[in-house]
């Protein structure tokens, strides 16, 4: 007997909740498949396949709500799950912001074909992924000086379907093909490592193994002989690989959950400058083959492109229904949800305006300072924006790379840092958070 469709599961769970006494119900069914192969020192380190279906149910009785989930989809389990959720909701505290979307606000007539999120090609088998992983490893080991490589090749497919008592119903699927390799060089305390990785929704968009493996090797070899940089105030260039973390901190600061709690340094900055003039931060949930693309959010509201920051000034919080109600605003269609928890706000595909200068141009412009290629740890005060992180990368003298550095800390105040950033033009187009290399003048470096 074939497994029930996600649509059937979500509908059945919704109806079971209403029969059990729920005034409103929000049912989610998710089915996923993943396959990964890891190669280490020329041998198969791990081959893993996972398949599963999970259902989640949110029920509301007045302004009380409860969430439950299960991985068993038998009809008896769904009925018991619904009864448990209703019993929990009756005992839950009231929440004035709880509730489903109004029927007139729901998404309709979306175009999944235009998003093209799921690869129509057959699922790769373990042998094909193992061959890819070995090709990655071989490419990294092909560079003189690389002593070891660890490579992974993976595939996943995830489908979901939502059925709500306000009349919304819809679902979609997405696939992911990913490749990664870590290269090692040197020995003892002088051993260094670095990585390269790529992920795409469609296999045909994925770069070849040779280029990925060679890039990991090149990056690892460049780190040999690293020393601590000097302590002082210097310009810092965030490489494109790590620059997205800065914008990620800004997105966290304008997330509706933090804003509603007042636990963010950006709470009083609506309409004020948070980035330099001329720079914008935009979100596009409808980008074709985008890693975060989706036709509707987790509450059934339509998604749309919008400016979070325009010409340097903050334009919008990132809101779901609950945080919007708490703030007296409307949802921005940014609800995210898993089977076991209620919705919360989050972003999809986000772009920072790129500059006209290349990374090499910014290196020349910075003169003497630190080019960061790796970050570790994080100490960021969400209320003040005070910022401190461990870093490694390369020391730059007179606009030219001098030598690799490690074991240092960079510090500053995030709101001030964001107002002084200068973007390059090297953002990778396939990422969900597309941010180029970023130069920031005058950060504190603690090194030797």
N, C-alpha and C positions, 0 to 999 in steps of 0.2 A: 504494500500500500504506500502510495506516495505521501510525502509530508504535506500538511495543509499549507496553503499559501499564507504569506504574511498578511495580506488583506483579510483573509478569513479569520486568522488568529486575532488581529486587532479588533475586527468587528465583533467577534464572539466575546472577547473580554469586555468590550464596551457594553454590550447588551447584558452580560452577566452582572456587571456593576449596577446597572439601572434596575435590574430585577431584584438585586440585593438591597435596594433602598437608597442608592446614591442619587443626588439631585443633578449632578453633572459628572461626566466621566471622560477621561483622556487616556486612551490606550495606545501603547507603542509595542510593535513587534520588530525584532531585529534578528537577522540571520547573517552569519559571517563564516568565511572560509579563509584560512591562511596557510601558506606553505613556505618554509624557510630552510635554507641549506647553509651551513657554516663550514668553512675549510680552514684548518690550522696546521702549519708545518707539513703541508702536503697531504694531510689525511683528513678524512671526513670527521669533523668534530661533532656535528649535530645535524640531524634531519628531523624536522618537526612539522607536523600537520595538525591543524585544529579546525574543527567544525562545530558550530553550535547555533542554537536558536534561543533567544531570550525575550521574555515579554515583561512589560512594565505597565502599571496601572496607577493613575492618579484619580482619586475620587474627591468630590466636594459635596459637603452638606452645609448649606448656608455659606459662611465664611470660614468653615473648618475644612482642612484637607489632609489627606494622607497618601503616601506612595508605597507601593509594594512591587516586588519583582520575583520572577521565577524562571528557571531554565527547563522546567517540565511543562509541556504544552498539552497534556491530556485534558479532555473536557472537564473531568472531575477536579483537576488541579486549578483550572481557570475559575470554576465556580467557587472553590474554597478560597482562592486568592481574592476574588471580588468581595466575598463575605468578610474576610479579614480586613480588607481595606476600608470597608464601610464601618466596621466596628471601631477601627482605629480613628477614623475621621470623626466619629461621634464623641470621642474622648479628647480630641486635639484642641489646643487653644484656638481662639478665633484670630483670624488674620484678615484685616480689612482690605488687603491688596490681593488676596487669592481670588481666582476666577478665570474662566475661559474667555476667549475673545468674543466680541459681539459678532453675530452671523454676518452682518453687513461689511465687516472688516476683513473677512477671510479671503485667502488667495484662491484664484480661479483661473482656469485656462492657461496653465504654464506650459512651456515648451521644453521638455526634457531632451529632445533631439538637438536643440540648439546648444544646450550645455555640454552634451557628449561626455558624460562623466564615467561611463562604463565601457571598457574595451570589449568589443564583440569577438575578439580572437579567443580561441579555446584556452582554457586554463593550462599553464605550463606544467609538465610533469617533473618529478624529482630529478630525473636524469638530466633534463635540460637545464634546470637551475644549478645542479652540481657542475655541469660543464661551464656555465657562466661564472660561478664562483672560482673555479680553477683557472679560468682565463684571467680573472681579476688578480688572483694571487700571482700567476705567472708574469703578468705585466709589471707588477710591483717588484718582483724579484729580478726582473730583467735589468734593473738599474744597478750598476756597480755600487757597492757599499750598503745595499739593503740586505739585512741578514735574516729577516723573517717577515712574513706577511700573514694577516688574518683576513679572510674575505667572506662576504655573505651575499646571497642572492635570495630575494623573497618576492612573493606574490600574495595579494589579499583581495578579497571581494566582500563588500558589506552592503547589505540591502536593508531598508527600513520601511515601515508603513505606520501611519498614524490614523486613528479613528476616534473622533470626538463627538460628544453628544450635542454640540452646537451646530452640527452639520458638516464639519470639515472632515475630509478624508483624502489621503494622498501618500505616495511613497516614491522612492527612487533608489538607485543603486550606484555605487562607485567602485572602481578598481584601482589598484596601485601595484606598480612594478618597481622594485627598488634594488639597488646594487651599492655595496660599500666595501671598502678595503682599508685596513690599517697597516702601515709600513713601519718597520723598526730598523734602526741602524745604530752603530756605535756599540759599546759594551760597558758593563759595570755601571758606575755612577755617571758615565758619559753617554749612556744609552738615550736615544731620542725616538719619538714616535709622532706620527701625524696621520691624517686620514683624508679620504675623499669619498663622496657618496652622491648618488643621484636617485631621484624618484619621480615617476611620471604616472599619469592615469592610463596612458596607452603605451604598450610595449614599443611601438614604432617610433615614439618620441624619445626613447631612452638612448643616451650616448653609448658608444661601444665600450667594452671592458678594457681595451688597451689604453684608451685615454684616461679612464678613471684610475686604473692601477698606476699608470705613469705619474699622474698628478699627486697621488698619495706618496709615492716614492720621492718625488722632487721636493715636496713639502717637508718630509722627514729629514732628508739629507741636508736641507737648508738650515735645520735647527742644530746641527752638530757644533759643539764648541760654545754653547750659550753661556753667558755670564749675567750677573745682575747689572742693571742699568744704574746710572747715578741718581741720587735723590735730588729733587728740586721741582720747580714749576716749568713745564715744557708743553708744547703742543702735542696732541695725541691724534693719530689717525686710526680709526676703527676700520679694519678690513671688512669687506663686504660680507665675509662669513660670520662676523660677530656684530656688525652694525645694527642688525635688526633687533638686537636685545635692547638698544636704547629706545627705539620706537615701541617695542613691546612694553617697556615701563610706562611710556606715555599712554598706551592703550589701557593698561591696568588702572592708571590714575583717572581716566575718564569713563571707566566701567560703572554702570549704574549701581551695582552693589556697593562699591566703595563710596560713590557719591551720596547715595541714600543714607549711608551710615556716617557720612562726614569724615571718613577715614582716608582722605586723599589730599595731597598738596594742591590739586587742581579744583577743589570744591568751589572756589569763588572766582574762577577764571573764565566762565562762559562769556564769549565775546571779546576776551582779552588775548594778547599775544602769548602763544606758547611755542611758536617756531619763528624763525626769521621771516621777514617780509618776503613775499614771492614764493614761499614754500607752502604746499598743501598736503594733506593726508586724506586720501580718498579710499572708500570701500566699494568693491564691486562684487556682490554675491553671484552675479550672472556671467562672470567671465568664463568663456569656453574652456573646458578641460581644467578649470582652476581647482586646486586642492581643497579650497573651502567653499566652492560654489554649491548652491542649492536653490531650488525654485521657491521655497517657502521656509519659514523658520519653525522651531519646535512647537510653536503655539498656533500654527496654521496661518500666520500672517504672510503676506507677499513680501519678498525681498526686493530691494532696489539699490541702485548705485547712489551714493551720497558722499558729501564732503564732511569729514569729521573736523578737519581744520582747513580753512580757506585763506590763502594769502597770509599765513602765519597766525590767524585768529581762530580760536576754538569755536566751532559751530554747533556741535552736537555731542551729547552723551551717548553711550552705548547701552540701550535699554531693552528689557523685556517688558511684559505687561505689569508684573508686580513692582519692579523698580520705577516704571513710568507712573503708576498710580501713586506710589509713595512720594514722588516728586511733583505730582500734579501735571504730568506731561503725557504724551502719547508714545506708545512703543515704537522703536525704530526698526522693528522686525529682526532683532538680534538674539532671540531666545535660542538657547542650546539646551539639550536634554539627553540624559541617558535613561535606561529602563528603571533605575532604582532611586531617582531623585527628581524633584520638581525642576522646572525650567530655571535657567539663570542666563544673564546676558554674556555674549561673547562675539568676537569678530570673525569674518570670513576671509576674503581676499583684500589685502590692504596695500596701498602704494604710497610711498613718499615721493614727492617731486624730485626727479633727478636733476643734477647740475649739468654743466657743459664741459667741465674739466674731467680728465681721466684720473685714475688713481696715481699714476706717475706724476701728473701735474700737481696733485695735492702733496705728494712727497717732496717735490721740489719746492713748493710753496712753504712747507712747514719748516724747512731749514734743518734745525736740530731738534730731535724729539723721538717719540716712541710710536712705532707702527705695530698695532696689536693684531695678532692673528688668532689668539686663544684667550678665553676668559674662564676663570674658575671661581667658585664661591660667589656669594652675593650678600652684601649688607646694604639695604636700601630702606630708609625710613619712609613709610608711605605718607606720613603726615607732613614732613618737612622736605622730603626729596633728597636728604643727605645720602651720598652715594660712595660706596667703596667696594672694589673688586680686585681679586688677584688676576694677574695678566702675564702673558709672554708674547714674544714676537721678535721684532728687529729694531735695533737702534739706528737712527738716521742722522748722518752728519752732513751738513751743507747740502741737503736735499738728495743725498744718495745713501742707499742702504750700506751700513758699515759692518754690523755683525749681529748674530742672534742674541736675544736676551730672555731671561726667565726669572722666576721668583721675585716678582715685584708687585706692588699694589698701586692702583690708581684711585684717586679720590676727587670728589667735587660735589656740587649741588646740582641735582638733575634738572630742575626748572631752569637754572642759569645755563647749564650745559646745552640744553635744547635750543636756547635762544642764540647760541653762538656756533651752531653747527653749520658746516659747509659740505654739501653732498657732491660726490663724484657722479659718474655716468655709467657705472658698471653693475647695476642691479641685475640679478638673474631673472629672466622673464617668467619662468615656470613656478616660482615659489609663491606660497600664499601671502607671505609678508615680504614685499619687494622693496628692499632698502639698499641703496648703493653704499660704497665706502664713505665714511664720514670723518671730516677733520674738525677737531675742537681745539681751540687755542687755550693755553694756560691751565692745564690740569696739574694736580699734585701727584708726583711719582715718588714712591718710597722704594728704594732699591738698595744699592751698596752703601 
